[in-house]
Amino acid sequence: MSPFDKLAGQRVVVLGGTSGIGLAVAEAAAAAGAVVTVASSRKENVERALDRLPAGAAGEVADLTDPARVRELFDRLGEIDHLVYTAGDPLLLAPVTELDLDAARDFFALRYFGVLAAVQAAVPRLREGGSITLTTGTAGPRPMPGTAVTSSICAAMEGLTRALAVELAPIRVNAVMPGVVRSNLWAPLPDDMRERLYADTAAATPLNRVGEVDDIAEAYLFTMTQRHATGTVMVLDGGAVLA
């Protein structure tokens, strides 16, 4: 018997669950018997995700940067057991001297203020024993040149996770911190640069591989089902921090 079987019959909402890690989380939760709803701002992405998810899964179209639309979304959803937030545009990578500040504000609108809006709207709907799982990244503790905005949002998510765990208890609030994962997050990079990133990252880690979305999805199921974990940031970077 898998510990993830605890999710059977529970309602799991994955904001950003139509691609990449979010979709992998939705698929894994559904496979464990959860009733899954995914949400995205693009209807075509929702429809494509539902083609991959089993019968019984649902999809919602919502602008997660608009608090009013987010409240309407949770009004439609009603009571839920777990909220997972993986929504995010492709990484904003640029030297700080060339940074588009409007683009930086937009990046925070979805990845930070979108999280706040979702948590605010979801908390009254969470059943006893419920949880919230956020998403951060190793760019916070291990920034690289050109990642000023990305590193900032990752650090903000760590702080927010701990603050919410204290404020919202006994609701459990955790975060997952993937390292480099083979996903659409790196879509802005040219193909050759992206593959070189994967190869260089793999060579620099003890496991000699980059993460796959299915690897990371298991961590979200753990945070949903592990009843004694809160305020925790789970690092899944293949041991890169040790290199």
C-alpha positions in Angstrom: 0.0 0.0 0.0 1.4 3.4 -1.0 1.3 6.3 1.5 -0.1 8.3 -1.4 -3.3 6.3 -1.3 -4.4 8.7 1.4 -5.2 11.0 -1.5 -8.0 8.7 -2.7 -11.2 10.7 -2.9 -9.6 14.0 -1.8 -9.9 17.2 -3.9 -6.6 18.5 -5.2 -6.3 21.8 -7.1 -3.2 22.4 -9.1 -2.8 26.0 -10.3 -0.5 25.9 -13.2 -1.3 22.2 -13.6 -1.5 22.1 -17.4 2.2 21.6 -18.2 5.6 20.7 -16.8 5.8 19.9 -13.1 2.2 21.0 -12.5 0.8 18.5 -15.0 3.0 15.8 -13.6 1.7 16.5 -10.1 -1.9 16.4 -11.4 -1.3 13.1 -13.2 0.3 11.6 -10.1 -2.4 12.8 -7.7 -5.1 11.4 -10.1 -3.3 8.1 -10.3 -3.4 8.0 -6.5 -7.2 8.4 -6.6 -7.5 12.1 -6.0 -10.2 14.2 -7.7 -8.0 16.7 -9.5 -8.7 20.2 -10.9 -6.1 22.0 -13.0 -6.2 25.7 -13.8 -4.4 27.9 -16.3 -5.0 31.2 -18.0 -5.2 29.6 -21.5 -8.1 27.5 -22.5 -6.1 25.5 -25.0 -3.7 24.5 -22.3 -6.5 23.3 -20.0 -8.0 21.3 -22.8 -4.7 19.7 -23.7 -4.1 18.7 -20.1 -7.5 17.2 -19.7 -6.8 15.0 -22.7 -3.9 13.5 -20.6 -5.8 13.3 -17.3 -8.2 10.5 -16.4 -12.0 10.8 -16.4 -13.2 12.8 -13.5 -10.5 15.4 -13.7 -11.6 19.0 -14.3 -10.1 22.1 -15.8 -10.6 25.8 -15.1 -9.5 28.9 -17.1 -8.5 31.7 -14.8 -6.2 34.7 -14.8 -4.1 34.0 -11.7 -2.8 37.5 -11.6 -6.3 38.9 -11.1 -7.4 38.5 -7.4 -11.1 38.9 -8.4 -10.8 36.0 -10.9 -9.0 33.9 -8.4 -11.8 34.4 -5.8 -14.4 33.5 -8.5 -12.4 30.3 -9.2 -12.5 29.1 -5.6 -16.1 30.1 -5.3 -16.8 27.7 -8.2 -14.6 25.0 -6.7 -16.1 25.0 -3.2 -14.4 22.8 -0.5 -11.0 21.3 -1.3 -8.3 19.3 0.5 -5.0 20.4 -1.1 -3.8 23.5 -3.1 -0.7 23.2 -5.2 0.8 26.3 -6.9 3.2 25.6 -9.8 2.1 28.4 -12.1 4.8 30.5 -13.6 5.9 32.0 -16.9 9.2 30.9 -18.4 12.2 32.2 -16.4 13.2 35.8 -16.8 16.9 35.7 -17.5 18.8 38.9 -18.1 21.7 40.9 -16.8 20.5 43.4 -14.3 21.8 46.2 -16.5 19.6 45.1 -19.3 16.6 44.0 -17.2 13.1 45.0 -18.4 11.5 46.3 -15.2 8.0 46.0 -16.5 8.7 42.3 -17.3 10.1 41.9 -13.8 6.9 43.3 -12.3 4.8 40.9 -14.4 7.0 38.0 -13.2 6.2 38.9 -9.6 2.5 39.3 -10.5 2.1 35.6 -11.3 4.8 34.0 -9.2 4.4 36.0 -6.0 1.2 38.0 -5.8 -0.7 35.2 -7.7 0.3 32.9 -4.8 -0.9 35.4 -2.2 -4.3 35.7 -4.0 -4.6 31.9 -4.4 -3.8 31.3 -0.7 -6.2 34.1 0.4 -9.0 32.6 -1.6 -8.3 29.0 -0.8 -7.9 29.1 2.9 -11.6 29.4 3.8 -12.2 26.4 1.5 -9.6 24.0 2.9 -11.0 21.1 4.8 -9.5 19.8 8.1 -6.2 18.2 7.4 -5.7 20.2 4.3 -2.4 21.5 2.9 -0.8 24.1 0.6 2.3 23.4 -1.4 4.2 26.2 -3.1 7.1 26.1 -5.6 10.5 27.7 -5.4 13.8 26.8 -6.9 17.6 26.5 -6.3 18.2 29.9 -7.9 17.3 31.3 -4.5 20.2 29.9 -2.5 22.5 29.3 -5.6 22.0 32.3 -7.9 23.8 32.6 -11.3 24.5 35.7 -13.3 21.4 36.9 -15.0 19.0 35.5 -12.5 18.4 38.5 -10.2 14.6 38.4 -10.6 14.3 34.6 -10.6 16.6 34.3 -7.5 14.5 37.0 -5.8 11.2 35.2 -6.3 12.7 31.9 -5.2 13.9 33.5 -1.9 10.6 35.1 -1.4 8.8 31.8 -1.8 10.9 30.3 1.0 10.1 33.1 3.4 6.4 33.0 2.4 6.3 29.3 3.0 7.6 29.6 6.6 5.4 32.6 7.4 2.2 30.9 6.1 3.0 27.7 8.0 3.0 29.7 11.2 0.1 31.9 10.4 -2.3 29.3 8.9 -1.6 26.4 11.3 -3.0 23.7 11.5 -3.2 24.0 7.7 0.2 22.6 6.5 2.2 24.8 4.2 5.3 23.5 2.5 7.3 24.2 -0.7 9.2 22.1 -3.2 12.6 23.4 -4.5 13.6 21.6 -7.7 17.0 22.1 -9.2 17.3 22.0 -13.0 14.5 19.9 -14.4 13.9 18.9 -18.0 10.7 20.9 -18.6 9.2 23.8 -20.6 10.5 26.2 -17.9 13.7 26.5 -20.0 11.8 27.1 -23.3 13.2 30.7 -23.7 16.7 29.3 -24.2 17.9 28.3 -27.7 17.8 24.5 -28.2 21.6 24.1 -28.1 22.0 26.3 -25.0 19.2 24.4 -23.2 20.8 21.0 -24.0 24.2 22.2 -22.9 22.6 23.4 -19.6 21.2 20.0 -19.0 24.4 18.2 -19.8 26.6 20.6 -17.7 24.2 20.4 -14.8 24.1 16.6 -14.9 27.9 16.4 -15.1 28.2 18.6 -12.0 25.8 16.6 -9.7 26.5 13.4 -7.8 23.7 11.6 -9.6 24.9 12.7 -13.0 21.5 13.6 -14.3 19.0 16.4 -14.3 15.6 16.0 -12.8 12.5 14.9 -14.7 9.0 16.2 -13.9 7.9 12.9 -12.6 10.7 12.9 -10.1 9.6 16.2 -8.7 5.9 15.4 -8.7 6.4 12.7 -6.0 7.6 15.5 -3.6 4.3 17.3 -3.9 2.4 14.1 -3.2 4.6 13.7 -0.1 3.8 17.2 1.2 0.1 16.6 0.7 0.1 13.2 2.6 2.8 13.8 5.2 0.8 15.1 8.2 3.8 16.1 10.3 5.5 18.4 7.7 4.9 22.1 7.6 7.2 25.1 6.9 9.4 22.7 5.1 11.2 23.3 1.8 12.1 20.1 0.0 15.2 20.3 -2.1 15.4 18.0 -5.1 18.5 19.0 -7.0 20.3 15.7 -7.5 22.9 16.7 -4.9 24.0 19.8 -6.8 24.3 21.7 -3.6 27.1 19.2 -2.6 29.1 19.7 -5.7 
